[in-house]
Amino acid sequence: MISEHDINDWHHLPPAKLYTVKPRSYIKVFDTVLFFDHIDGMYSYCITSDNEVVHISASAMVTPLEKPE
């Protein structure tokens, strides 16, 4: 997983519905960074920096993160 320090260097893309975000990428929800693995029905399968599984609604507004090149 990446740290909060690393995230500060990443590009914050415009907010979007989670179901439109590319699977296996990083997202920010409220002030929490998650690894978004995939959509699983109405919910998603995400992992926190502590390796805990979190299920967010597929229609939730999130901020996609993009690693700079």
C-alpha positions as CSV (number, residue, x, y, z in Angstrom):
1,M,0.0,0.0,0.0
2,I,1.0,3.6,-0.4
3,S,1.3,6.2,2.4
4,E,-0.5,9.5,2.8
5,H,2.8,11.2,2.0
6,D,2.9,9.5,-1.4
7,I,-0.7,10.5,-2.1
8,N,0.1,14.2,-1.8
9,D,2.2,13.9,-5.0
10,W,-0.6,12.1,-6.9
11,H,-3.1,13.8,-9.2
12,H,-6.6,14.2,-7.7
13,L,-9.0,13.7,-10.6
14,P,-12.5,15.2,-10.6
15,P,-15.1,13.4,-8.3
16,A,-16.9,10.5,-10.0
17,K,-19.3,7.7,-9.2
18,L,-17.3,4.7,-8.1
19,Y,-18.8,2.4,-10.8
20,T,-17.1,4.7,-13.4
21,V,-13.6,4.4,-11.8
22,K,-11.0,2.0,-13.3
23,P,-10.8,-1.1,-11.2
24,R,-7.5,-1.8,-9.3
25,S,-6.8,1.8,-8.7
26,Y,-6.6,4.2,-5.7
27,I,-9.5,6.4,-4.6
28,K,-10.1,8.9,-1.9
29,V,-13.4,8.8,0.1
30,F,-13.8,11.6,2.6
31,D,-10.2,11.8,3.9
32,T,-9.4,8.1,3.5
33,V,-7.4,6.6,0.7
34,L,-8.5,3.1,-0.4
35,F,-7.3,0.6,-3.0
36,F,-10.4,0.0,-5.2
37,D,-10.2,-3.6,-6.5
38,H,-13.6,-4.1,-8.2
39,I,-17.4,-3.7,-8.1
40,D,-19.2,-6.6,-6.6
41,G,-22.9,-6.1,-7.3
42,M,-24.2,-3.0,-5.6
43,Y,-21.1,-2.5,-3.6
44,S,-17.3,-2.5,-4.1
45,Y,-14.4,-4.4,-2.8
46,C,-11.8,-1.9,-1.4
47,I,-8.8,-2.3,0.9
48,T,-7.6,0.2,3.5
49,S,-3.9,0.9,4.3
50,D,-4.3,-1.5,7.2
51,N,-5.4,-4.3,4.9
52,E,-9.0,-4.2,6.1
53,V,-11.7,-4.9,3.5
54,V,-14.3,-2.1,3.0
55,H,-17.5,-2.2,0.9
56,I,-18.6,1.1,-0.5
57,S,-21.7,1.6,-2.6
58,A,-21.0,1.4,-6.3
59,S,-22.8,4.7,-6.7
60,A,-20.8,6.6,-4.1
61,M,-19.0,9.8,-5.2
62,V,-15.2,9.3,-4.8
63,T,-12.1,11.1,-5.9
64,P,-10.0,8.9,-8.2
65,L,-6.2,9.2,-7.8
66,E,-3.7,9.0,-10.6
67,K,0.1,8.4,-10.1
68,P,2.2,11.1,-11.8
69,E,4.4,9.9,-14.6
